Amino acid sequence: MRDMKRCLSVVFMWIAMSQFSIAQSSDPVLFTIKSLGDECFEEVRKSEFEYIYHKNNSNVAVEKKSLDEYLQLFIDFKLKVMDAKLMWIDRAESYKKELLTYEAQLTLPFLRDTLKEEELAREAYDRDAYDVYASHILVSLEGKNENDTAEAYAKINTIYGELQKGVPFSDLAKKYSDCPSRRDGGSLGIIRPFSTVYPFESAVYATKVGAFSKPFRTKFGYHVVMVTDKKPHLRDVRFSQIMLDDSIAQKDGFADKLCEQLNSGKVKFVDMVKKYSVDTASAKNNGDVGYLSSLPYIPPFFADHLRQIGTTGKYVVLKSFVTTHIVVLTEVVGNKPYDEVRSEYVAKVAKNDRGDLMMGDVVERMKQKYGLRVYESGVEPFYKLLVVSGSDESHAEYWKLTEPLYEFNGNVYSQEAYLPSFRETRYYYHAGDSLTPKQFVDQQLDKYFRDLCWETQKNELKQRNSDYRNLLKEYSDGLLLFEASSRKVWNKAAKDKEGLETYFKENKSKYKWSAPKYKGCVIRCADKQTLNKVKKMLPELATDSVSRVLYREFNKDGKTLVKVEKGLFSEGANDVVDRDVFKKQVELKGEGFPFVTVKGKTLSEPESYLDVKGPLTADYQNYLESKWVDDLRTRHEVKIFNNVLKMIHE
């Protein structure tokens, strides 16, 4: 889609230029950075600094910086970002892709249709108050062409006619439906908001109990829906259980009798869980299973029975596919007021296909805003070009398109504006597809106009909305800084063994220990004989090779006779080291490997950078970053406009 994006950028670039000068006039430059060795120059404006400064100094838990202090930190930050650009990190495809993804996510809250969003969220909440039991008959459109679509439509109408004559719904579902639910007469169980595509859900909730819908279409095909029941929905329940062995449960009505005893208080539930429950997971928690919504799988009929119990504290016998259960509800979570869960439903609407519906409305309004007008005479040649065989070069005369194609934002654009996108997308079309050439071109052209609207709207948003612009800039700079810091500091510090060793030697006094540590191996053996053999071998082994040699010698043929733990041990870190090295009275904890010995030495201070690698690496990273900033300050010229700085309030 690279050509398409390039084409779109040309179309709306003039809009950006005209609005950019207006935005700059009210937002003066705070400081500039000029690279002395490279042709790189950047202006940082007052609004960007104010946004970052006030954002990072608003948290009372964080030490606040003065304006001058923060300005210097921000300049260092911007110098690193410029260095990232000099390393061409901003040209990397991974950077561009991640930034585009974030930009798309960021744009939606600014451009979304809040009224439509609220309407859809409230509708979902209201529907969520009920569980609707539905069945359907599907005539699938998967893999069908245009002729098959007409046949499918005729077929669903024939079925609908049979239903109107009184033929049982389940009989017709078993005979005609293309859905696996045909085995159960079309039964889908409970349908709830967001459990299926929005058009299907809407048809279910619009159909009365005992009635069937008119034929309707979704992306899967044509449907007729029948609603068999509708019940109030309890948001969630928490329950405990005694899962009985079925052979015991059914003997002389044992389950029913035990349930009666529990309800009368003759026996305690916790005692009966320990005595009879065969579900070890819930038995460990005194029978508590948890919230129904948090369980990975509960059969719908079983979940339905749980919800219908309705009250807490009453013991009930329930049957499942597996066995017999005595259950008790310990908590019933009712439907919360809409205001409390509104954000939850808004988020679901955005992720659901309702979001596409909502965005479609936004795009249609944008088309009206920008005065989009398509010239049909300009579109028609593309229908013919779609099916032209051979290379583009062999049909060069077909590509000489200069007639007006569309009007947008007061300008008329010729067919040439759409050609790059058309050349790219035409190869996705194959003769025999379900779409005709006209349908395919119209579909792709609509996507082109949709993208054109979005790109133009985003460009306008960048100019007029400082919050959006600063958020996007902050994220972009953050990506660049992260990659540059990885290359210049973090990865370098982790891999620079020579540098770490040198830094350790020059700063050895910083890494003194308050108490000695033991550096070496702790060896645990399964039996006395193995321990004796190990002790004979240890004097000849270097510490670094102990685990490799001992594992090869003693752990074979599926048997494990030796375990080795290598490390730098402080007092209290290892029971064997505490006893045998630091001479403490401790009890050994090595279950199954009670015979122990050690190999290593006691150190009063670190002998290598590896002994303090964690804190040393952190310090070395700070050292590298400080050197990086000093170098950037040397290689770049920073000019601060103090008259603008005085306009910023702390």
N, C-alpha and C positions, 0 to 999 in steps of 0.2 A: 504493500500500500504506500510505498515511499513516493512514487510518482504522484499519487493522488494528493498526498499531504503537500508536496511541493507546489502542485497546481493550486490548491486551496490557499497556500500562503501568499501566492502572487495576487490572488483575487482580493484578499482582504488586507494586504499590507498597507495600502494607501490610507485605510481607515486608522490603522495604528499610528502612522506618521502624523496625521492631522490632529489626533487626540493627545499624542504624547507631549507635544510642545505645550498644550494647555495645562496638562497635569504638572509639568516641570516648573512652570512659572510660579505656582503656589507652593512648591516644595523645594527650597533652595539646597544647594550642595553644602554638606557639612565638612567633608574632607575628600581629597583626591589621592590616589596612589598611582605612581608612575614607575614602571620598571626601567631601571637605568640601562640594563643590558639588552632588553628585549622590547619590542614594540607592543607594549601592553599598558593600558591606561583605564582607570575606573573611577567613576564619581559615586560617592556614597551620600545619599540625601538625608535630610533631617528626619523625615518620617520613618525611614527604616531604622535609624539609630534609636529614635524615641520609642518605637514599638518594642525593640529588643530590650532596651534599658528598663522601661517600666515593667515589662513582663518578668524579667529576671530579678527585679528589686522589689517586687510586691510581696514576696513570701517572707513572713516574719521569722520563719525558722532558719532562714539563710542569712549569713552575714551580708549586710548591704554595703555596696561600694559607692564611693562618691562619684560624682559625674566625671571628674577628670580621670579617676582611677579606671572607671568602666570604659571611658573613651579609649584609653591605651590598650585595654584588653580587647576591645572591639576592633581596633586597628590591627592588632596581632592576628585576630581571627580572620579579618579580611585579607591580610597579607598571605596567610596560609591558603585561603581560597584562591587567590590570584596565582599562587605557586602551583596549585592543582590544575589550573587552566593552562599554565605554561608547560605542565606535564601532559597536556591534552586529555586529561581525565574526562573533561566535559564532552569530548568527542566519542567516547566509548559507547558502544551500543547498550551495554548493561546499564550505564548511567542514564541514557536517554529513555530506555524502557521503564526503569523504575520511576523516573520523574514523570513520565506520561501517565503511568498508573496512578500515582499520587494526585496529579493534577485532575484526572478524571474523578477521583473520589472527593477531592476538595471542592470541585465545581458544583456538584449536585446540591449540597445544602444551600448554595447561593442562588441557584437557578430553578430549584424545584418548585412545583406548584403546591404551596402550603395549604391552600384551601382544599384541593383535591386530595392531598395527603391526609388531611384531617378527616375528610369524609370517608375515605377508605379505611382508615384506622378505626374510626368509630363504628363503621359497618361491621368490621371483623370482630370487634369487641362484643357487639350486640349478638352476632351469630354465635360467638363462643359460649353463650349462656346455654346452648342446647347441643345435645348429641343427636344427629339425624341418621337414621338407619335407611340406607338406600341400596337399590339394585339398578343395574343398567344393562342395556343391549348396545353393543358397539359394532359398527360396520367400519372396519379399519381402512385408512387411506395410506398406510405405510407402503412405499414402493409403487404407488399407483400413479398413472399418467392422467391427463385431462379427461380422456374418454372414460377411464375407470372411475374418476370422481363423479361423473354424471350417473354412472351405473350405481355407485354407492349411494348417491342421494335418492335415486329411484327405489333402491332396496330398503332404505330406512323408512321411506314413506309407505311402502307396502307393509312393512312390519307394524308401523303406526296404525295403518288401516285395520290390521288384524286385531290390535289391542282395542280399538274402538268398537269392534264387533263382539268383544268379550272374551277373546282367547286369553288364557292365563299368561301373565307376564313371564313366569318362570319357564313355562313350556316354550315360548318363543325365544327366550334367552338361550336355553339349552340347544335349540335348533339352529339359531342364526348368529348368535353373538361371536365376535372374533376375540373376545377377552377371555382369559383363563377362568374368570368368575362364572363362565357358562356352566361349569360343573355343579355350581351351587345355585343354579337358576338365576345367575346374574348378581347375586348378593355380594356387596362390597363391605358389609359391616357398617361401622360408624364413619360418617363423613363430618369433618370439622374444618374450621377455617385453616388455610395454609396446608391442608393435608393432600390437596390435589390442585390442578390448574384452576385459575380463577373462574373462567367461564363455566366449567363443570360444577364447581362449588356453588356458583350463583344459581344455576339451574336447580340444584338440589334444594337450596334454601327457599327458592321461589315456588316449589311444588308442595302441595298440601299432602298430609298423611293419607295414604290409601289411593292417591291419584298418580298419574304419570304425566310427564312433560311432553311438549311438542318436540319433534326432532330438532337438534341443534348441533353445531359443529365446534370441535376443538382441533388442536394441532394433531390429535391422534386419529380423528375421523368423525363420523356422525354417531350421535347417541340419542337414546330415549332413556329417561331416568324415571324410576318409580320410588316413592318414599313410603316405607313400610311402618316407620315409627319415629317419634320425636320426643326426647326426654330432657328434662333439665340436666345440665352438666355441672358436676361438682369439680371445682378446679383441681383439687388434689386430695389424696388421703394418705395417712401413714397408718401402717398396720403391723400387728404381730401375729405369729402363727405357731401352731403345733402341727407339723407335717407328720401324719401317721403312716405307718406301714399299712398298706391296703389290706393285707391279710388279717391284721389286728383290728383295723377300723370297722370292717364289715362283720366281724364275729359277734353275734348276739347283740347287734346294735350298739357296739362299744362307743363309736364316735358320738352318737346322739346322747348316750348316757353320760359320757364325760363332759359334754357340752352343758348338759343340765346341771351337773355338779359345779361347774365353773360359774354359771350364772347364779346359782343359789349360794355360792360362797363356801361350799363344803370342802373344796380343795383350792390350792393356790396355783395360779397360772404358771408362775416361774418354776414351781416344783414339777408340774406336769410337762413343761418344756424339757427339762433335764431328763425326765424319766422316759418320755415317749417320742419326742421329735426326732425325725431322721434327717432333718435339714441341718447339717452341722454349722453352716454359715450363720443362720439366724439363731440357732441354739446358743452360740457363743455370746450373743447379745440379748439373752433372756427372751428369745423369740422375736425380737424386733427385726422387721424386714426392711424398713425405711419407707420413703415416700414412693408412691406408685409411679410418679413421673420420672423418678431417677433410676428405675429398674430397666435393664437392657431389653428384656422381653417378658411380657405377661400376655397370655392369650386374651383377645378382646372380650370374650364372654366372661372370663374370670375377673377381669378388670371391671367390667360392667356390674357384676354381682357385688364386688367390693364397694363400688360407689353407691349402690342402691341400699346398702345397709343403713346408711344415713346417720346413725347415732354412734357415739363412742361408748365403749365399755360393755357392749353386748356381744357375747360369744355366739358365733354362727358356724354351722357345718357347711363347707363348700367342697364340691367335687371338681377336680381338674383332670386333664388328660393323664396326669401322672398318678395321682392318688387322692386321698381324702385329707382335707385340712380343717382345723378349727381356727378361725380367725377372729380378731377383735380389732376394731378401729381405735387407734390411740389419738388421732387428730384428724379433723376435717377442715380443710382450708376452703372457705367459701369464695365466691367471686368478689374480687376487690373492686372498689369504685374506679371508674374510668380514669380519673385524674391521677390515681396512684400507678396505673399500669400503662398510661398513654405512650410513654417513650418506648416501652417494650413493643407495642403494636405498631408504632411508627417505624421502628427498625425492621420489623417483620414485613411490613408493606414494601419497604425499599428493596428488600432482598427477594421478595416474591414476584411473580409475573405481574402483579398489580403495579409494581414499580415501572415496568415497561409501558403499561397503560397510562400511567401518570406522566412519564417522560414524553410519550406520544402527544399528549395534550399540550405540553410545554413547547414541543417542536412546532406543532401547528400554529401556536400563537406567535412563535418566532418567525415563521414563514410570512404571517400576516404583517408583523412588525417591519420586516425588511422588504415587504412588497414583492415577494417572489412570484414571478409570472413565467410560465414555461410556454415556449412556442412549439406547438405540435408539429409544425412543418419542419422544425429543426431537429426533432427527435426521430422522425420516421426513417432517415437514412441509417441510423444506428441499428434498426431492426434488421435491415438487409445486410449490413456489415457483420452482424453477429454470426451469420452462417456462411460467410465467404470463406472458401477453402484455400489452402496454399499460404505462402508467406505474405507478410504485409508488403514486402518490396515488390512482389509479383503483381500486386493489385494497388500500386501506388496511386492510381487515379481515383480510387475509391476514398482515399484518405484526405483528399483536398477539400476539406469542409470548412467553410468560412461564413456560413449563414448564421443569423442570430439563433441562439438556443434558449437563453433565459435572461430575465431581468431581475436584478438583485440589488437592493439598497440604492436604487436610483441609477444604476449602470446596466448597460446591456452587454452580455457576454456571448461570444460566438461559440460555435461547435468546437473550436480548437481548445477552449478552456476545459472541456470535458474529455477530450481525446486521451490524455495520459491515463486517466482513471479507466476509461473504457478499454484501452489496449490491455490493461492489466487484468481487469475482471472478465473480459470476454472468454478467456481460456478456462474459466470455471464452468462454462456452459457446454453441454454435450447434447447432440441430437438424440432425441428419445427421452430426454428428461421430462419430468411431470410438468415443467413450465414451458410455455410457448416462447419463441424469441421475443415477442412483444412483452409478455409478462416478465421475462428475465430482465430485459433492458429497463422496463419501468421500475422494477424492484431495485436494481442497482443505481438507477438515476435518483430514486427517492432517498437511498442511503447517502448518495453524494450530496444532495441538498440538505439532508439531516446533518451531515458532518460540517457542511459549509455554515449552516446556522449556528451550530455549537461552537465552531472555531471563531466565528465572528463575535458571538456573544461572550466567549471567554476573553477575547482580546479587549472588548469594551470593558469587561469586568476588571481586568488588570489595570486599566486606566482610571476608572472611576471609584474603585473600592480598594482603599489602602489596606484594610484587614486581609482581603484575599491576596493582594499583591505581596504583602509582607510575609504572609504564611507560606506562599509558594517560594518566595526568595529564601526564606529561612530553611525550608526543606531542601531546596536545590544546593544552597551553600553547605548544609549539613552533610549531604551525600558526598560533595567534593572534599570537604574537610576530612570525613571518615576515611576515604580512600587515600588521600594524601598522607594523613597521619599513620595509616597502616604501612605505607611504603617508607616514610621517613623516620618513623619512631617505633611503632609497636612490633611489626614484623622484623625490623632491623635489630631491635633489642633482643628479640627471642632467638635470632639466628647468629648474631655476632658474638661468637665464643671468644675470639681474640679481644674484642672490645670489652666484653664483660670481665675477662680475666685482668685486663689492664686497669679497668675502673676499680676492681676489687683490690688490687695491689696498692693503688694510689689512695684508697679510702678505707684501708683495712681497719683502722681504729674505730670506724663507725659501726662495725659489726661484731663487737665483743659480746660474749655471752655472760650472763649473770651466774650461770652454773654449768658444770661440765655436761657433755652429751656423749652418748655412745654411738659410734659409727661402725656399722657392720651388719651381720646376719644373725637372726634367731632361727635355730633349726629344731623342729619338733619331729619326733620319731614315734612310730606306732608301737615298737617293742624294744626291749633292752638289747637284744642281739643287733638290731639295726643301729641303735645308738652307738654301740661299741665299734662297729664298722665305720661309722661316720667319723667318730673321734680319731680313728687311726688315719683317715684320709685328710682331715682338715689342715694339719700342718703343711701339707704339700700344695694346698690350693690357695690361689689368690682370692681375695674377698669377692671380686667381681665375677668370678667363675663358679662360686659355690653352688648357687641354685641350678645352673645349667648341668654341672657334672653330677650332682646328687640326684636330680630328677632323672637323668639318663641312666644312672646306676641302679636306683631303687624303685622308681615308679614305672613299671612295665608289666606287660601281660594283664592289663586291667586292674592292677593293684597299686594303691598309693600308700607307701610306707614312710614318706618324708614330706614335710611341708617347710618351706623356707620363706622368711619375711626379712627383706632387706630394707635398711633405712637409717635415719639419723634419729636416735631415740633420746628424748629428755626423760628425767625422772618422773615416773607416773604414767608414761606412755605405753609401756609394755611390761607385763607381769614377769616374764623371764629375765629381762634386763634389770628390772627392779630388784629381783632376788639375787641373781648371780653376779651382777656388775655393781649395782649400788648398794647391795647387801641389806635389803629391806625385808622385813617379815611380811611376805605376801602369799596368797594362795594362788596356785597356777590354775589357769582357766582352759587350757587346751584339751577339750573333750576328745577322746579317741587317740590323742597323740601326747601321752603324759611324759615321755622321756625327752629331755631337752638339753641343748647346749648352745653356746654362742661362738661366733668367730668375728673378731674386729678389734677396735681399740677405743679408748676413752680420750676425748679431746677437750681441752680447756678453752680452746678458741677455734674458729673455723680455719681449716688448712687450705681450702679451695673455694673458689666462687660458687661451686656446686653446693657447698654446705649452707649457703645463704642465698640460693638462687632466687627465691621468691621476692624478698625485700630488695635484694640487689638489682633485679631486673626492673622493679618499679622505680628505683632511684636512677638507674641508667636511662630509662625512658624519659624521666624528667630532665636529665642531663642532655639527652639528644634533642628534646623539644626546645630547651633553652638555647642550645647551639643553633637550631633551625631558625628560631625567631631572631637571634642576633644576626644571622646571615641574611635573613629577609630584610631586616632593618637597614643593613648595609647596601643591599642590592636594589632597594626601592626608595623612592622619594615620596614622603608623605607630607601633604600640605593641608593644614587645618584652618578653616575659616572661623575665627573667633567671634566675629559678629553674629554668625549663625548659632554658634555654641551658646552664646548668651541668651538666645531665644528659648533654650530648653530648660525646663524647670525640673528640679530634683523631686 
